[in-house]
Amino acid sequence: MRILFISEYFTPKIMGGGEINLFLIAKALVKNGEDVSVLTSYHSGLKRVEIIEGIKIYRKLKTADNPSGVKNNWIRSRLFPKSIVKETKKLNKKLKFDLIHFIGTSIIAAKELRKIKKLRRVNVPLFATIESYPALCPKGDRFYHGKRECKYVCSFSKFLSCQMNSSEIGKTKNSWYLKYNLLFLYYVYNYYKKLNEGLKYCKLIAISEYVQKILLQQGRESVVIPNMLEVNKFNVKINKKTNKSKKTRILYLGSLTKFKGPQVLLKAIKGLNNVRCNLYGDGPLKDELQRYINKNNLDAEIYQPVSYDQIPEVYANHDLVVFPSIWPEPFGRIAIEAMAAGKPVIGSDVGGIRETIEKGKGILVKVGDVKEIHNAIKELIINSEFKKVIKEKREIEEKKYDEKVVIKKLITSYKRL
């Protein structure tokens, strides 16, 4: 099969789990004998066209350097959808794809691509992996009024009310001049509606049962294919030179935004004198978190995000992982990576995290509950046997998220159409 993936960002420009998963899937499909191309955005310093591990990469799309800030998001919404249609036409004329597979926000072009005569005439199937919420929520987080998991199908009135109490819209700080700007809010909602409309033109793949339920709420059926994980890459030995301290080393990985919960973790370690907390990430909450660390004299440090190749070593040099998300994570890659690395994980009992932290592999805590996280950390420090249990569970994770298992499900879905 000649497969075209379309994604706004792609390695080495990684914004989250979606890009990581796409790279792993594309590599696995190539190993399976498929002809795989990726159409993605161009960024300064990268090659326009290249082949990485058998994947043909075409960096032809136009977008902003990152999805944060009003200016960047305005650029994205203006340039990205049009460039998908234009460049897909060119590539398909040359390569004649058997199917097109959208990742994330690229689904916005599904309607326009379906109108293209050549694609329509040969009935090229359109697939879309739903690995985040932009097509299901104008704010992109399904975090109702910035307080709890959303249970609704959004409307413009619900969005207006909801965003008033939300600290962020996507990865952009929701400042007062945005909250009361009806033109801006209408623009955001209209973009969401275009993304949402794209759902009806595609065969949908949900990355978790949780996402599948949300799609069903929207009247859209989907098949569940979880994210892939290269389990063996996380079997890294501890670097003793960087791990001299006798303190329990706690790891946080993720964007520094309120809905990801790093502020909850810092409050939870207050009073624990035998821990060291390292946070890897960036975002609008960074300065506030640093002030909290300084004010409370916490043994904690914020580091810039590292490349995905370095992540296994980061896990190896920590004792436990905390995944304190307040919003309903669509999947929970942090949890399965932590378990693959043989590390105990504490995660919020919400969204797709419930599916990735199974019984005996970690501790689920009430969303945003500082006391529960505090007590869970103390329990894991005392309970050394728990680490042995986690290592024994790695084989289960290998089977569930293994390359062969995931690719078999994906190809089966492709062949049905």
Sequence and secondary structure as in RCSB ss.txt:
>XXXX:A:sequence
MRILFISEYFTPKIMGGGEINLFLIAKALVKNGEDVSVLTSYHSGLKRVEIIEGIKIYRKLKTADNPSGVKNNWI
RSRLFPKSIVKETKKLNKKLKFDLIHFIGTSIIAAKELRKIKKLRRVNVPLFATIESYPALCPKGDRFYHGKREC
KYVCSFSKFLSCQMNSSEIGKTKNSWYLKYNLLFLYYVYNYYKKLNEGLKYCKLIAISEYVQKILLQQGRESVVI
PNMLEVNKFNVKINKKTNKSKKTRILYLGSLTKFKGPQVLLKAIKGLNNVRCNLYGDGPLKDELQRYINKNNLDA
EIYQPVSYDQIPEVYANHDLVVFPSIWPEPFGRIAIEAMAAGKPVIGSDVGGIRETIEKGKGILVKVGDVKEIHN
AIKELIINSEFKKVIKEKREIEEKKYDEKVVIKKLITSYKRL
>XXXX:A:secstr
 EEEEEES  TTS  SHHHHHHHHHHHHHHHTT EEEEEEE  TTS SEEEETTEEEEEEE   SSS SHHHHHH
HHHHHHHHHHHHHHHHHHHH  SEEEEEGGGGGGHHHHHH HHHHHTT  EEEEE SSTTT TTSS EETTTEE 
 S   HHHHHHHHHT SEETTEE  HHHHT HHHHHHHHHHHHHHHHHGGGSEEEESSHHHHHHHHHTT  EEE 
     GGGG     GGG    SEEEEEES  SGGG HHHHHHHTTT TTEEEEEE  STTHHHHHHHHHHTT SE
EEE    GGGHHHHHHT SEEEE  SS  SS HHHHHHHHTT  EEEESSTTHHHHS TTSEEEE TT HHHHHH
HHHHHHH THHHHHHHHTHHHHHHHH HHHHHHHHHHHHHH 
